[in-house]
Amino acid sequence: MSLDAKLAAARDDLADRDGVLVAFSGGVDSSVVAALAHDALGDDAVACTAKSETLPEAELSEAKRVADEIGIRHEIVEFSELEDPQFVANDGDRCYHCRTMRLGRMYEAAEELGIGTVCDGTNADDTDGGHRPGLQAVDELDVTSPLLAHGLTKAEVREAADRYGLSVADKPSMACLSSRIPTGLEVTEDKLTRIERAEALLREWGFSQFRVRDHDGLARIEVGADELHVALDPDFAAAARERLTEIGFDHVTLDLDGYQTGSVSPESEDESESAVDDVLAADYPTGE
């Protein structure tokens, strides 16, 4: 089936509903779903972003901007994953606990708005058979996934975003801040805060694909292979050590293997944008 046919089928599916609320992070997957929903339903489509400790402030601002770009109504709700001891314990199913809470909050918002359908940005490539505990929550809560239902791959989603003229068409995949904490180490607000501040610095310094992993006070910086030579510069090393220790890390290291998804989690664990909010939040593109 062509991309045109897939997009038309997704729009028709959404148009048959009385209204939809899109779990919206401002990443490419949820943005395409929001654009499709807005096309199909106009004012009966709502994009909703869940604000919590694991969502960087920069990502919330980005979500607001992209919703304006699409022209869709944008709502923000709040909750705290840190209220759930299972999430804080950071076991192999952290993404399941997070997504259950986040999507549950979406359903509450939808009910308040009189909307019966909640959509997310899961695409066809997200069901690759890896360790994807977040998808279990999607299935249990009966969330509608238009991209998955109509077989849109990540590449096709990016092409669709480009056709819509969305600025996030090439935005790197993203993951919530808790994905930077190795499985088995508790998730705390202090850790999330210092991770967010450290990654904001890397974005400020011009890196486009990166993570700062928090190994109980040891910062392990990962950057994309094409940017590793920049991180190996002695001036960068000195600046990173100085600024990250100021932020609260005890030690600062650079991973010579470079950026790798899921490098502190069970093999193939969700670190995709759709797993987070779409739900949510953060690999920063050049300049997110």
N, C-alpha and C positions, 0 to 999 in steps of 0.2 A: 504494500500500500504506500502511496506517495505521501510526502509530508503534508501537502495541501489537503489530501483526503483525511489524514489523521487529525489535523487541526480542525477541519470542518466537522468531523465526527465528535470531537471533544466539545466544540462549541454547541453543537446540537444537543448533546447530552446535558450540558449545563443549562441550556435554554429551557429544557423541559422541567426544570426545578423552580420552585416558588422563590428561591433565593439561596445564596451560598455565602458562607464565611470562609475565606481562604487563610489558613495558617501561614503567615507572611513574614519572611525574614528580610526581604529585599535582595535575596540571592537570585540567581538566574532561574531556578526551577519554580519557586513560588511566584516570581514575577511574571513568568509566562502563564501560569495558572490564573493569576490575578488579571492579566490582560485578556485572556480568553473569557473569564467570567464577566469582566466588564463589558466586553463585546457582546456577550450573549444576554446579559441581564441588566446592564446599565446600573441604575441606582439600587437595584436589588442585590448587587454584589458588594461585599465588604471585605477588605483586607484587614487582618488583625495580627498585631505583633505582641508577643508575650514578653514583658520586661522582667528580668530576674538578675540575680548576681552573676550568672554565667554569660550574660549578654553584654559585650563591650558597648560603652556609650557611643562609640563611633559607628557601630552597626545599627543602633537604634536611629541615629541621625540619618544613616544611609537608607534605612527602610522608609523613613518619612519622605525622603527626597524621591525615591523610586515610586512610591505610591502616588505622589504628586505628578510624576512623569507619566504614569499610566492614566491618571485621572480618576482613580478609584477611591471611594471613601475609606479612610484609614482609622482604625481604632487601636488603642493601646491598653492592654490589661496587665496586671501585675500579679506575681506569685513568687514563692521562694522554694527552690529545690532543697535548700539547707534545712527546711523544716522536716524533711523526710530522712530518718536515720539510715534507711537503706541506700539512699542516694549518697549521703555523706560517707558511708562505709566504702563506697567506690569499688563494688565487686564487679565481676564480669558482666553484669546486667545493668550497669549504671544508666546506659542509654534507655533501657526499658523503663526504669523508674522515672527518669527525667521526662521522657516523652509521654508517659501515662499522665503525669501531672500537668504537663504543658497542654496536651490536647484536651484533657479534662477541663482545663480553664477555658479553652476555646469553645467547648460545648456549652459551658455556662454563659459565655458572652453571646453565643448564637441564640441561646434560649431567651436571654434578656432582650435581644433584638427581634425575636419572633422568626428566626431563621432555622430551618430544619436540617440543612446540609452543611457539614464541615469538610473542606477539601485540604489536601496537603500537596506538596510538590514531589512526592516519590515518583521517580521515572523508571523506565524499563531496565536500565543498567543497575539500579539499586538492588534488584533481586537476583544477585549473582551467586547466591548460595553460601556466601561468607557468613561470618558471625555478625548478624544484624538484629540485635535484640530490640532496637527501636521499631522495627517493622512489625514485631509481635503486638506492640501497643496499637499500631495503626489498624491491624486486623481485629483485635479484641474490641476496639472502640467503634468499628465500622466506619472509619473515615473514608471518604471518597478520594481516590487518587486518579484524576483525569489523565495525567501523562502516562501512568502505568497502564490504566485501563485501555488506552488506545495505542499502546506500544511505542511511545516516543522515547528514543534513546537520549543520552546526554548530548551527543553531537546534534541531534535533531532539535533538542530544546534550545541549544545555543543558536542554531540557524533560525528557529522561530523567533527568538528574542531579537535577533538582528533584523528580521523582517518587520517586527513591531517597532524597530528603532530604539530599543531599550539600551541604555548606557551600560547595563550589567551583562551584556551578551557574552563578554569574554572574562567575566569576573571569576577568579579561582574559587573552587569549592571551599566551604567554610565549616567550622565546627565550634561547638561551644567551648568556653574556656576550661571547663572541667576535663576535656580530652587531653589537656597538657599535663595532667597529674597521673602518674603511673597507677595502674590497677592495684588496689590493696592499700594505698595511702589515702588517708581521709581528705575529703574535699572541705576546705575551710574558706571563709570570706577573705582572710589575710592572704592566702595563696592565690585566690582568684584575682585579688586586687593587684598583687605584685606582677602576676602574669600579664594582666591587661596593660599595666604601665610599661612593662618591658617590651611588649609587642608594639605598643604605640611608638616607642622609641625606634624600633626597627623600621616601622613604616615611615617615620619621620626621616630616617637616614636613607630612605630610598629602596629598601628591599621589597620585593613583590611576592615572594613565596617563602613562608617561614613559620616557625613555631618557637616558643620558648617553653621547654618542658621543665616542670618544677619537681625535682627529686628531693623533697623535704628540705628545701633551702639551697640545693645545688641547682643552678640554672644551666640547662643544656640547650644551647642555641642551635637550631637547624635552619639552614637556608637552602634555596634551590641550587642545583648543581651548577647552573650558569652564573650564579652569584657568589659561589664559594670563594673565588679568588679575592673578592672584595672583603669578605669576612676574615680572610687570612692576613690582611694588611695589619702590620703592627699598630698603626694609629687606631684602627677600628678596635682591635683587641684591647688596647688601653682604655679607650672610651667606653667600651661595653663593660669592662670590669669595673670601672669607676662608677658608672651610672647605675648598673644593676645592683651593685652592693649598696649604693645609696637607697635604692628602692626597697631593699630588705633581703636580698639573697646573700648567703654566706660565701658561696663559691660560684664562679662563672666559667663555663666551658663551651667549646665549639665542637659540634659533632662533625667529624670529617667525612662521614657517609652522606651528609647533607640532609635535606628535607625528605621525610618518609611519613606517609599517613599511618596512623595507628601504631607508632613505634613504642608507645608505653602501654598498650592495651592488648587484649586477646587478639589473636591473628584475625585480620580482616574486619575488626570491629568497626562499626559505623563511624566514619569521620566525614561523612558527606553533609552537604548543606541540608538536604531533605531530611536527614536523620535528626537534625538539631531543632529546627523550628518549623520547618517547612513540610519544621521548626529548627530554626534560626541560624546562630551567630559565628570562629572568625579567622579566616585567612584573609589578609588584606590585599586588595588589588593594588596595582601600582598607583601611587600618589595621592582599596579595601584590602 
